[in-house]
Structure formats: C-alpha cells, structure tokens
Amino acid sequence: MSVRRLAPEEVQPKSFAWSKELEAKCAFWLAKYPPERKRSAVIPFLWLAQKQEGWVSQKAIEAIADQLGMPDIRVLEVATFYTMFHLAPVGKVHFQVCGTTPCMLRGSGEIIKICKKRIGEHHHVTKDGKFSWEEMECLGSCANAPVVAIHDYYHEDLDADSFNKIIDDLEAGKEVKPGSAIGRQKSAPEGGPTTLLDPKLYDGSLAKKIKIPNLPEKAK
C-alpha cells in the first residue's frame, strides 16, 4: 500500500467544528456503542467529517480524537489506512474511476485518459475548484463496467462519449443522472431481459387459488 500523508500545512484549516445537523448524526452513531466502546465510532465520524468538509483535515482528526477519547495518532492511523478518506482538498465534483481488471477490459483506460486530459493528474484540483479525480480499486459493479463513482453514486456502462458528456453537463451546471449510460436495468443483460418476458409468469396471476386450512372464521 502506498504511503498516505496529510495535506501540507498551508492548506489545513485553522479549526474544525461540527454543523448542527452532523452533531445529531454523531450522537446517533455514539448511541450504537457502549460508552466504554465509543472509539468504535471513529470510521463513521471520519466519514461524516468528510461529508461536511469534502476531505479529512488535521483539525478534524484532532477534534474526533478528543470527542472519542483517543490519541490523535490512532485516528490518523485509521484515516491514512482507508483510501475512502481524502486527506487533501478535492474538487466540488470528485470522480473515482475504477481501474481494476473488469473495468480496464471494458474501457476504463479511455476514461482515465479523459480525466488526465480534461482535469489533470491524480488528485489535481482544477483552478476553478470544480473537478478532481483518482483511480480506485474495485468499486464492486463489475457487471456494469466501466464504472465511475461521483460522490455516493455510480455511473455505469460508460464509454468515452458518455463520460465526456457527464463532464460537459457538470461544467454547464446541469444535473447528471446516476446509473447505466446505456439504459441497462441494474445488472440485467444488455438489451433487456431475454427470459420471463410475460409478467404473468412471475406476478402470481396464474397461481391457483387455494384455501388455507384452519383459518379462523371472519367475525360476523
């Protein structure tokens, strides 16, 4: 695993504080564990900090450590171990491009080339602060390769044209719809289903009506 370090001091914020909304979510997670096991909430807390700030700063790590009664280094160890945590600022839109074998075989190399051409190298943030990207290990949607995650949502069955259109739409301030770029239904075969084409085969309408024995009589 590559070494992961915190962002340089010049980009670190001077302080960190939870929003009112996320204070409530922190309380929700703390309630899941006995008080003596509150350190178990460290991953949810780091995730919430990233949701709030866009990345995990040193001040966020220190605040979480203090809240959970942990040494700073223990929280830092967790944050640097899991690549789901961004240790430096990312763009307003952060693309996570799957580069594992199934996606590579289906064309994610072209997606990566587009990212490098239109955005820059890994983790580079565009001057307007809008875009950044990184290559990820398996995103777990191999049947719909190649896949790009944008925040919490998957964009699947991409090619160069459909991915360029996503960037174009985001640049224009348009909303992009997650899911399959080719209209695939979840992980079903391309082109739609080839079996069970008649809904009557599975909707229960052909089932014989039966009388269940020993049912109580209806109240009169």
MOKA-V779141 format. One record per helix or strand of 2 or more residues. SS is the DSSP state (@ for helix, = for strand). FROM is the first residue (numbers start at 1). LEN is the number of residues. If there is no record, write none. Layout:
ss=SS from=FROM len=LEN
ss=SS from=FROM len=LEN
This chain:
ss=@ from=9 len=3
ss=@ from=20 len=11
ss=@ from=35 len=19
ss=@ from=58 len=11
ss=@ from=72 len=10
ss== from=93 len=6
ss=@ from=101 len=5
ss=@ from=108 len=11
ss== from=131 len=6
ss=@ from=142 len=3
ss== from=148 len=3
ss== from=153 len=4
ss=@ from=160 len=12
ss== from=179 len=2
ss=@ from=199 len=3
